[in-house]
Amino acid sequence: MKKLSLLVSALTAGIFTTAQADITVSGSSVIAYQSADSNNNSAHGGSVSFGLSTTTDSGMTVSSGAGITLSASSATAARAVTGFQNITFATGGTSITVGNDVGLPDGVGDVGGAVGSIAALNNNGMSKTVGITDDEGTGVSVTTSFGGATVGIYYVADASSAVHTTGTNAGDLDGATDTGTGLKVSTTMGDLGVTIGYATHTDTSIDDTETGIAVTYAAMGGTLTAGYETSTGAKDGNQFGIKYAMSLDSTSVTVGYSSADVDSKSATQTDVAVSYPLGGGVSVFAEMRTVSGDTSSDTSSTSNSTMAIGSSISF
């Protein structure tokens, strides 16, 4: 990552005022071989991310960000410009984010995934998983510390997909047809790290809720994470996940397992991921995902078992 520090001075009405602004620029690229049974592909993509921040005279930090991406896991090699949807104000241990892409705290208990998007490409996947209909939109979130815990409160006034997926720059606050709320608490209990999340989504046809918990524990030279979540409404059911990550010398090994029982559909997912750093931000990886139970049907391009081998570079 390369960081540029810009000192901006301005003369206004005979008075000199100084503001400190930071711009961070980082990039990444990936190239890989991906396989879904007899369907073999090459994948190549990358991204550039911009982080923007400044500090007021009172010490409050104001930040935003943007990015340019070429997806390596899209069949159409989708290009996108993202960001500039939110602004975050941080002071005194409290952060307030406002904008058109505020996310609700769903998916807290979904911890079994261990592979990236390339290894998951063309995988049939579990047919049903826990979730709410929409989890982001125009709103506000507040994160602060309270009694040794980190607490986040979320409100989405308009979760209309037109706001945060089609580039519309204005949320329809007075004409919104769907809203969301959420609460997230992260703390420690002895050697355990505990995170609890609750999210709701309400529209004209159905009300969704999702509750999740994740627990982390340092064990056997690695980190063990277990999670459980349940949802009601459009997706009625529960899901369990477990993941173990460890390092063998410089090699990172992660194994994940998920089991979902949603809307009378049951399926399991097993992930294995191995990566090794070569230095200079370059690493090589091998990943595999296998699903069973109620999954989508195999086609000429999809399979219950998929894998990827490649290299990722961080600039």
FENPE-V367110 format. One record per helix or strand of 2 or more residues. SS is the DSSP state (H for helix, E for strand). FROM is the first residue (numbers start at 1). TO is the last residue. If there is no record, write none. Layout:
BEGIN
SS:FROM:TO
SS:FROM:TO
END
This chain:
BEGIN
E:2:12
E:15:36
E:39:55
E:61:70
E:79:83
E:86:91
E:94:103
E:136:146
E:149:158
H:161:164
E:179:189
E:192:202
E:207:219
E:222:232
E:237:248
E:251:262
E:265:279
E:282:293
E:305:314
END
